């Protein structure tokens, strides 16, 4: 059932890049504040463990994917923000019953099956966001990835829709908030004919002269029924995000997810459990 690992990998699409706060009396105004010419280093890594129960046998699959990016803000007006983006480093480790992969774009002796990913390093593509931080489109990414000779598993990471979901940062309340105040954000994502509903709650936990802290909790659910295969899943998310008050860049973040899923087909049913941890870090260059 290795087929379902890439589908669940794509659930981790909630990440945030920038969040500035302006303190006004007893409230804080969370908003975007990035300027043309600014450059940022941004890194993200995700570890996942997926366990499937098949006929009394437990199968465990582990994977870790991390990437270092460089962002250059090219323009920012009332309508959109244009960010030139390049991969600085890509790392991938996969430990499946039938497949093991260890790849690092900075090591010459990495797994030869993934050397095609070296072609992505230092090649620019563009991210466009609206004034609320939502990624509305990307340009140039499909051209970079469409001719790469990689497996179906790896190709799940290299699509426009996956990139847009993972870099989306529509986390802001839209109004000044008080310490301890919470706001909801709900998104619906279609992945491989699967409808995913992500409901997150952000809470302003604290500020200092340099930093702001957000607490994140929420749920994720999804289903897919194409007649021959039915998938149902439910999960929870929890974590914290720390952002730099001056630059607005995330200085650190740690989000965990726990999920249960059931795959049904004809006369068999396979339960699955998945845990993951996503770490984020960033700094102004």
N, C-alpha and C positions, 0 to 999 in steps of 0.2 A: 504493500500500500504506500510505497514511496511517493506515489503520485500526489498525495494530499499535503506533503510537507511544503511545497512551494506556495500552495494556496494559503496556508496558515501563516507562512512567513510574511505575506503581504498585508496581514492585519495590522502590523506595526507601522502605521502610517501617520501617527500623530507626533510631529516634532515641531519645535519652534526655534526661530533664529534670533529675532530681535524684540525687545520690549522695553521701552523707556518709561519712567515714571516722573510725573511732575507733582510735587506735594503742594496742595492748595488747602490751607487750613487743616482740617482733620481728614481730608480725603486725598486719594491718589488717582491721577489720571494716567492710565496705562495706554500707551500709543506707540506707533512707529515713529522713529526719528533718525533716519539714516540719510547721509548726504552724498552727492556725486563726488567721486574721487576717493572715498573711503574704501579701505580694504580690510578684510577679516579672514582669519583662519577659523575653520569650523570642522569639528570631528564628531562622528557618531559611530557607535558600535552596538551590535545586538547579539546577545547569546540566547539560543533557544534549545530547549530539550522537549522532544515529542515522543510520547510513549503510546504504542498501539497494542491492544489485546486481541490476538487472533487465535481462536481455538485453544484457549488456555495458555497460549505462549505470549510472552511480553517482548515486544520489539522496541528498542530505544534508538532514536535518531537525534544527533546533536549537530548544531551548526553555529558558526559565528561569522558575522560579516561586519567589517568596519571600513570606513572611508574617511580620508582627510581631504578637505576642499579648500580652495581659495576663492573668495568672493570679492569682486570689484564692483562697487555701485556706479553705474554709468549715467543714470538719470533718475530723478525723483520729482514728479510734479503732482498736481491734484488728482490725476487720473491713474497713473501707474508708476511702478518702480521697476527699473530694468537693472538686473544684476548679471554681470559676466561671471561665469562659474567654470572652474577647472578642477579635475581630480588631481590631487597631489600624491595620493597613495591609496591602494585598494588591497585589502586582506580578506581572505576567505578560508575557513576551515570547516570541513564536512566529515562527519563520522557516521555513516549509515552502515547497516549490515552488509550491503553489497558494494559500497563505494566509500573511499576515503580520499579526501583532497586537502592539501595544505598549500596555500598560494599567498604570496606577498609580492607586490609589484616592485619592491625595492631589493628583492633577493634574486640573484641570477639562477639559483638552483631550485626555484619554485616549480610546482607541478606543471609539466609541459603542456597538459591539456588546457590550461588557462592562460597561456602566454599571450593569447589574442587580447586579453584585457590590458596588456601593456600599451596597446594602441590608444587607450583612452586617456592616459596620463598627459597632462599639460595641454590637452585639446579643449578649446573653449566651446561652451554652449551658453544659452541665455535663459534666465528665469524672469518672468514678468508677474508682478503682484499688483493687486488693486490697493487702494488706500487703507483697506482694512486688514491687509496682510495675507489675503487669499491668493494662492498661486493660480493664475487664470490661464497661463500657457507657458510652454517652453519652446525654444527654437534651437535647431541645430543638434539636438540630442539624438533624434532618430537617425539622422545621417551618420552620426558617429558609431552607432551600435548596430545598425541593420545588417551589415555585412560581416559581423564578427562570427567566427566559427566556435560557438559555445553550445553547451547542452541546454535542454529545455529548462532544467533547474536554474541554471545561471541566467538564462534569458528572462526569467521572471523578475529579476532585479533591474533589467535594462530596458524599460519601456517608459514612454512619456507619462502615462497615467500613474505608474508607480512613483516616478520622480515627483510629479505634482502632488500626490498624496503625502509623500514623506516630507516634503519641504513646506507644506501648507502651514501657515502660522496664524490662522484666524482664531486667536485665543482671547481677544480683547473684549471687555464688557461694554464698550461704546459709551461709557459715561464715567465720571469720577466715582470711586468706590472707597468705602471706609475700611479701616483695619478689621479683619475678620469677616468681611463681606464676601459672598460667593456669587458666581454666575455660571450659567449652563451654556454648553456648546454641543450641538448635535450635528453629526454629519452622516451622510449615507454614501456608501461606496459600492460600486459594482466591480467585482473581481472574478474573472473566469466564470461568468454566469452566476456568480454568487452575490447576493445582496447583503451587505454588512451595515449594521447600524451602530455607530459609535456615539455614546453619550458621556460627556465629560463634565465635571464640576471643578472649577478653579476657585481657589480661596486665597485672598491676600493675607499672608501670614506675618509679614514684617518687612521693614525697610531700615536701612542705615544711611550714612552719608554717601556710600558708594554702591550699595546693593539693594535688590528687592527680592523677596522670597515668595513663591507661589506654591501652594499645596494642590495636588491634582488627584482626584479620584474619579472613578467612572465604571461604566459597563460597556461591553461589546457583545453583539449578538448577530447571528446570520443564519441563512438557510439557502439551500439549493435543491431543487427538485426538477430533474430533466427527464423523468419517466423511468430511467434505468438506475439512477443513483440519487440518493437523498442524503443531504448533509445538514445537520443542525448543530449549532454551537452557542455556548454562553460563556462569558468570562468577565473578569474584573480587572481594573487597572488602578495603580496607586503609585505616587511618587512626589518628587519635589523638583522645582526649577529655580535656579538662582541666576539672576541677570545683573549685569553691570549697569549701574544707574546712569552713568555719563554716556557711554557708547550705545547702550541698549542691547549689546551682545550677550547671549547666554554665556556665563562663565562656567556653569556646570548644571547637569540635570541627570536624574536617575529615575527611570520609570520601570515598574515591574508589572507583569501580566500573568494571570493564571486562568486557564481556559479548559473547559470540558466540551468534547464534541462527539457526535455519533454519526457514523456512516452506515447507511442502510442500502442494500441492493438485493433484490429478489428475496431469497430466504436466509440471508445472513446479515448480521449487525456487528459493527466493529466500534467499540468505545476508544476514545483517544483522550489523552491529557497533554497539555502543553504549558510550559512555564517559560518566561522570557525576561530578560533584563536589558534595557536600552540605556546607554550612557551617552551624554552629550557634553561637549566642551567647546568653548570659543574664546577668541581674543581679537582685539583690534591690532592690525599690523602697522 
